[in-house]
Amino acid sequence: MFEVAAKQANDQCKAAGKPEVGLLLLPGTTNCALALTQERADAIIVSTATVAALMHETPGAYATDGAPFDTSTKVGIAVRKDNPALKLALGKAVQAIVADGSYAALIQKWNLPPASSAF
């Protein structure tokens, strides 16, 4: 997904008559963040939640610019098919934290944009 976004950004630069983006494809966020802090990269493309975590864990090391480019990625909880009770309990627990405001508080605590909410 992120490689596609980077290639689209490159195409937009070319179409606007700007220099092409040099792509450095690295496995994993840790390697990408390291390349950024070591000045081997000028920017990284990672998930909104990952950006929030990086900025929380290393205050002052990173900055963002612009709106999140993709907030449609959803994360789920997988359970074994043979455990419907666990699936039901997890569903109820998620509904409860949404209903009592805890979910919204977590979105705010981690500085996630409202569009990243699944609810």
N, C-alpha and C positions, 0 to 999 in steps of 0.2 A: 504494500500500500504506500509506504513512504517513498520508495524508489519511484513509483509512478508519479507521485506528487512532485518530486524533485525534477523528473523529466518534463513534466508539464510546465514547471517554473522555467526550466531551460528553454522550452519552446516559446514561452511568452517573451522571454528576454530576446531571443533571436528575432521574433516577429516584430518587436519594438525597436530593432536595430541596435540592441545593447549586446555587450559581450556575453558569450555563452557561460553557463554555470559549469564549473569543474566539479564533477561528482566524485566523491570519495565514499564508496560503499563499505560500511563496516558492520560486523555482526554485533548486535546488542547495544543497548543504551549506554552502558558503562564505557564501551570503547568510543562511542560517539561523543559523550561528554568529555572524555579524556582528550580526544583530538581537538575539541573546542578549547579546553583550558590550556592545552599545549600550543595553541595557535596553528595547528595543522589544518584546521577547518575554520571558516568564518561563521558558519551557522549549521544547525542540525535541525532535522525534521523528526519530531517524535510526537507521541500522543499527548493530548491536553493534560491528562492525568500525570504523565511522566514529567512534563514541564513543571507542573505544580510541585511534584515531589522533588525534582532537582533544585528548584528555587527555595523550597523549604529546607532541604538538607544542607544547602550551601548558599546561605544568604549573601547577596551582593555579587555572586559569581556570574550570574546570567541575567539577561533581560529579554523580554518578549516584545514583539512589534506586530501590530495588526490583530485582526480577529482570528480566532481559531479557524483553520481551513476545513476541518472535517470533524463534526460533532455527532456523526451518525453511527460511529462504532459503538456497539453495545457489548457489555461484558456480562457473562452469566455465571451461574453456579451449576456445575454438573454433579449429578448424583447417579448412583447405580439404578438401573431399571427395577431391580428387585427390592428397592427400598422406598416405596411410595410414601411411607410415614415421614421419612426425612424430607422428601420433596415438599410435602404438605406443611411440615413444621417450618422449613426455610421460607416458603411462600408467605406464611402467616407472620413470621418474624420480619420479613422485608416490609410487608404491608403495615405492620405496627410501627416501624421506625419512620416510615413515610407519614403515617397518620399523626404521630406525636411530634413531628418536626425534627427529629434527630437526623434524618437523611439530608434535609435542607441545610441543617447546621454543619454537617460534614462537607457538603458542597462549598459552603462559605468558608469554613475553617481552612480548607486546602486550596482556596482561591481559584476554584474551578468556575468557568463561566456558566451561567444558568442553563445555557443550551446543552451542556454536557449531562444534564440530569436525565435519567431514564424515565422519570415520572413527571 
